Amino acid sequence: MLISRISRKPSDNSPYKSRFRGTGGGAFALRQYLRCREEFYQRIVVSIVQTCFVVFLLMFARTVHRLFESHGQELSNWVEIGCQALLAVFIIFMARRAIRNALDIRSLRQEMKRLYEESRRPDDDN
């Protein structure tokens, strides 16, 4: 005994036919273009957030250095060096991710341009 009802396949002459359903023609390129545009905007936001985080890490590293200058006379130098090295590793890691994200944005822009031109090209199938 079936637990769930099997849905019917939508007919091709349905009044609710989607322009994105078929993979042929400009519909596929248009669908890929819209997905690429959405990814492009997401990557821009992520890149801005990562760049702000790198700037905040640099400001925090400067604050930690000033803290050790004013209050760390009784500590040995390796504590400050260890903290600054750890912060430097985080800064390098996040800067690398931000740069990689910027390169991905550039390639997404090129892909969007190609897909836009492909979606605007008239169909030769008809």
GUKE-381841 format. One record per residue (C-alpha): x, y, z. Coordinates in nm, 2 decimals. Example, Ala and Ser with C-alpha at 12.3 -4.5 7.8 and 13.67 -1.06 7.14 Angstrom:
BEGIN
R       X       Y       Z
R    1.23   -0.45    0.78
R    1.37   -0.11    0.71
# end
This chain:
BEGIN
R       X       Y       Z
R    0.00    0.00    0.00
R    0.14    0.34   -0.10
R    0.18    0.59    0.17
R    0.21    0.90   -0.05
R    0.03    0.99   -0.37
R    0.25    1.01   -0.68
R    0.23    1.35   -0.84
R    0.13    1.37   -1.21
R    0.37    1.50   -1.47
R    0.27    1.85   -1.59
R    0.14    1.85   -1.94
R    0.31    2.05   -2.21
R   -0.01    2.24   -2.30
R   -0.05    2.36   -1.94
R   -0.15    2.73   -1.90
R    0.12    2.75   -1.63
R    0.41    2.66   -1.86
R    0.74    2.79   -1.74
R    0.98    2.96   -1.98
R    1.27    2.81   -1.79
R    1.16    2.44   -1.82
R    1.33    2.35   -2.14
R    1.70    2.30   -2.17
R    1.71    2.40   -2.54
R    1.74    2.75   -2.69
R    1.79    3.06   -2.48
R    1.60    2.94   -2.18
R    1.89    2.74   -2.05
R    2.14    3.02   -2.10
R    1.90    3.27   -1.94
R    1.85    3.04   -1.64
R    2.23    3.00   -1.60
R    2.28    3.38   -1.64
R    2.03    3.45   -1.36
R    2.20    3.19   -1.13
R    2.54    3.34   -1.22
R    2.41    3.69   -1.14
R    2.28    3.58   -0.81
R    2.62    3.42   -0.73
R    2.79    3.74   -0.84
R    2.60    3.95   -0.59
R    2.65    3.70   -0.31
R    3.03    3.70   -0.38
R    3.04    4.08   -0.37
R    2.88    4.08   -0.03
R    3.11    3.81    0.10
R    3.41    3.99   -0.04
R    3.31    4.31    0.14
R    3.26    4.13    0.47
R    3.59    3.95    0.44
R    3.78    4.27    0.36
R    3.62    4.44    0.66
R    3.73    4.15    0.87
R    4.09    4.18    0.75
R    4.08    4.55    0.84
R    3.94    4.48    1.18
R    4.21    4.21    1.24
R    4.48    4.46    1.15
R    4.33    4.71    1.40
R    4.31    4.44    1.66
R    4.68    4.35    1.60
R    4.77    4.71    1.65
R    4.57    4.73    1.97
R    4.73    4.41    2.11
R    5.08    4.56    2.03
R    4.99    4.88    2.22
R    4.85    4.67    2.51
R    5.18    4.48    2.54
R    5.37    4.80    2.52
R    5.18    4.97    2.81
R    5.10    4.67    3.04
R    5.34    4.39    2.94
R    5.67    4.49    3.10
R    5.68    4.19    3.33
R    5.60    3.94    3.05
R    5.87    3.80    2.83
R    5.88    3.90    2.46
R    5.78    3.56    2.33
R    5.42    3.61    2.45
R    5.37    3.92    2.23
R    5.56    3.76    1.94
R    5.33    3.45    1.97
R    5.01    3.66    1.98
R    5.13    3.88    1.68
R    5.23    3.57    1.49
R    4.89    3.41    1.55
R    4.71    3.73    1.43
R    4.94    3.74    1.13
R    4.84    3.39    1.03
R    4.47    3.48    1.06
R    4.53    3.80    0.86
R    4.71    3.62    0.58
R    4.45    3.35    0.57
R    4.16    3.60    0.54
R    4.34    3.82    0.29
R    4.41    3.51    0.08
R    4.04    3.43    0.09
R    3.94    3.78    0.00
R    4.18    3.79   -0.30
R    4.06    3.45   -0.42
R    3.70    3.58   -0.39
R    3.79    3.89   -0.60
R    3.93    3.66   -0.87
R    3.62    3.45   -0.86
R    3.41    3.77   -0.90
R    3.61    3.86   -1.21
R    3.56    3.51   -1.36
R    3.18    3.53   -1.27
R    3.16    3.86   -1.45
R    3.31    3.71   -1.77
R    3.08    3.41   -1.74
R    2.78    3.64   -1.70
R    2.88    3.84   -2.01
R    2.91    3.52   -2.21
R    2.57    3.38   -2.09
R    2.40    3.71   -2.15
R    2.52    3.72   -2.51
R    2.42    3.35   -2.55
R    2.07    3.42   -2.41
R    2.02    3.72   -2.65
R    2.12    3.52   -2.95
R    1.82    3.42   -3.17
R    1.73    3.05   -3.16
R    1.83    2.85   -3.47
R    1.62    2.55   -3.37
R    1.29    2.69   -3.50
# end
